[in-house]
Amino acid sequence: MYPRIKELREQHGLSQRKAAELLEMHTTQYQRYETGERTVPADFLIKIADLYNVSIDYIVGRSNERSTESENCLLYTSDAADD
């Protein structure tokens, strides 16, 4: 379902068992998410994103940008409140 879950695990040199352990879940449950046998819940996506320090958009294929922080995001402030 989300092939990047497996790609990220392999890129970090983790077995399915070790990834499941780090995510505090049963290996079988992790395997089912990774293979698409089970629907991936939002809380799992959040844990995976945090584990590999990538965005959920990257995991689900909505972005090719891995970063959780956007370089294109600008913070606008107003000095009017100080006047």
N, C-alpha and C positions, 0 to 999 in steps of 0.2 A: 504494500500500500504506500509506504513512505520509504523508498530505497535508501534515503540518506541516513536513516537510523542505523542500518547495517554498515554503510560506508563510514560513518563517524566512529562506530565501535571498532571497526577494523583499522582505521587510520590511527586510533589511539592504542592499538595493540591489545585490546581486551577480548577475552572470550565472552560468550553469551552468559556463562555462569558468573564471571567477575562483574560484568555490567549489571546483571540482575542483583548481585550482592550490593554493589554500590548504590543501586536504586531502591534497595530494601524491598525486594519482591522475589517471588519464586521464579526460578529459571524457566519453567514451562510457560508461565504467564508472559515473561519477557519474550521468549521465542515466538509466541503467538502474535504479539504486537509486531515484532520485527518482520515476520513472514506475511503479515496481513491477514492471518487467520482470524484475528479478533480486531474489532474496531478500537482504534487508539484513542483513549480518553484525554481530555485537555490536561488533567493533572500529570499524566505521564509525559506529555509533550513538554510541559514546563520543567519537569525533572530532567529530561534529556537535554533540553536547551541549557539548563544550568550546569549540568555535568560537563558538557562539551563547550560551554561558553559560546553558543551560537544562538541566533534568533529562531523562534518558532517558524517564522516565514521561511527561513532557510530549510528547516527540516521538512516542511510540507511542500516545498518546491515553488513557493510564491516569490522567492528571491534567490539570487545566486550570491548575494552578499552574506557572508557568514557572521559578520560582526553584530553584536547586540546593540552597539551604539552606532547611530547613523552620523556620518561625517557631514551629511547634508542638512542636519537639523540645526536650526539657528534659534538662539534664545534672544528674544527681543525684550528689552527693558525700557522703561520710561523714566526720564529724569523729571517729568512733570510733577510727580509726587513729592520731590525734594524741593521744589520751588516755593 
